[in-house]
Amino acid sequence: MQHGVVGKIAGGLQPDALVRRKLAFTVGWPPVAVAQVEGEIEFESMIAMFGGNLGPALLDAGKRFGCGDVGDAGRMVEPVLGNLERCREAEDGPTALDRGDPAGGERQAIAYALHVVEDRDAGIARTQEVRVQRMHAGLGLDSAGGGHECLPGYLSAEHALAIRMGTTAPEDIEFDLFEVEEVQKCVDCGLGHVFNLPHRHVPAHRCCRLRVARETRVRCMAQNFPEGFRWGTATAAHQVEGGNWNNDWWAWEHAEGSPCEEPSGDAVDQWHLYEQDIALCAALGFDNYRFSIEWSRIEPEPGLFSRAALDHYRRVCAACHAHGMEPVVTFHHFTTPRWVVAEGGWHTASTVDRFLRFSEVAVGALGDLIGRACTINEPNIVAMIGYQMAFFPPGVSDLDQYRRATDNFIDAHQRVVPILRGGPGDFPVGLTLSMADHQAVPADDPDALSTLDALRRDMEDQYLDVCTGDDFLGVQTYSRTRVGPKGVIGGEPGYDILEMGYEFYPEALEACIRRAWDYTGGAIPLLVTENGIGTHDDDQRRRYVTTALEGVLACLSDGIDVRGYTYWSLLDNFEWCFGYRPRFGIIDVDRSTQRRIVKPSGEWLGRVARANALIE
Ligand code: BGC
């Protein structure tokens, strides 16, 4: 990133990223820089200028960037130009761009065009999407810097940025306070230029000009997160504490024929080392730490509550506060006391009552120190993998029990919310739900789509249906799930398969945030309470998180209320049936000495957290 002044922008915006790119047509004909376009040009004449080659060029460009669905160049051009045309017609009227479009359609059209240009181009940051925020006046974009180095679409501002064209000469647009990134590489695609088509009535002396109506706010995706955005890391008791012998997972790890690769044992001994883990987390730059309290320690026998265990968790919460971090406390993270399971487990209604009683006692002891509470972690996963796939305890494959367990989890969540809200303390309470980017294959196959709907109904919708009255919804996403007509299918050739058996697909986070938001009608704030990757390749981790965070930024710039990002996990730890093999941590642990070693990805993510911006 090179800092430089390219002009000035009025309005006192903070320094921000501005990508300045060279644009040149290099597809299908000798390169023609946009700068060579002079005079008043209509779209038709522009096509003519390129010898009628625009369509095939777009097609080539699309293929080249791997956009299979570009297929028909006409379809690509139409949504962009169609909108422009509509605006021209209604130049003097308000809200011109919206006419005939579903809300946001014009934005999509522009964003799509940009996406095609950029998505596969390694030299260009992904998804610098133009966001048309308001339609009540005109959209103006200009090349400001002049020539072929076009600014449109690459202004990055924390706030919506209004550039008035037609009334403001390009020379008068001030662009200082921006950072300028020189991208040496040309974008080998003509499509970006469609976006910059000159307007019939606008002198196109600088040519990179799009005039749509009189004034429109254009907001490009900022690299900054909003003020107050929360940054955290997460763990769960059984995965880090060690010695949790009194729960169903320990029993499962040691059962004959267990699918577990190894037992949890001492884990990473966080029971004793919590203070240094919390200090490390804070020192890296995070402002919250999510951990779970272990029911089987707090209530080792029915109705017998351990003051010592509760005091331990008070100390954990206090340590977070002492290090300036908010304690985010999960009340149930996969493990259930052995005695509860002996009485039936989650497919039995009495488990709900047991859980509520435990939660009431626990919140009574800890509530004044809690910063945020998560009720039940991924009940959908516990139910599905424990009661259908027989891979988690109780290790059965029984549809009836699965349904009952699901109902009980939903019931437990709904009933525990008011108990936790009852305090002491006053903190937000919500569910943390496992979500996947479900994709039908083929995308428009009706059977695949109905299979996908049924799966999603089971795994997500029935939980989303009951959480809108909560204080937040925790979105937890790791990858996508491809669904064919008959059910879940494997990864797509060409995509890396991770140690967990699913694809490297960090884009899933954005899709899941959008789905949670759409499905709940924006009724509830979202938090990413888990996202991460199990890998031995720390660079891959950073790539994964970068893409995931770009997705969060895209959601934010669309107005989705995402309030924080929590990386799973602070430490390499016990990954359930997979044992200690997958490495999700940003901190490595040498389990022979329990020594912690911060990974480069941890240092980096800490810097991102401190900067509250997606930085290098
Ligand atoms: C769980 C964690 C787990 C992580 C990575 C989430 O589903 O909440 O306990 O370690 O995924 O697999």
Boltz pocket constraint, residues with backbone or C-beta under 6 A from the ligand:
constraints:
  - pocket:
      binder: B
      contacts: [[A, 236], [A, 239], [A, 377], [A, 378], [A, 381], [A, 434], [A, 476], [A, 530], [A, 568], [A, 574], [A, 575], [A, 576], [A, 584]]
      max_distance: 6.0
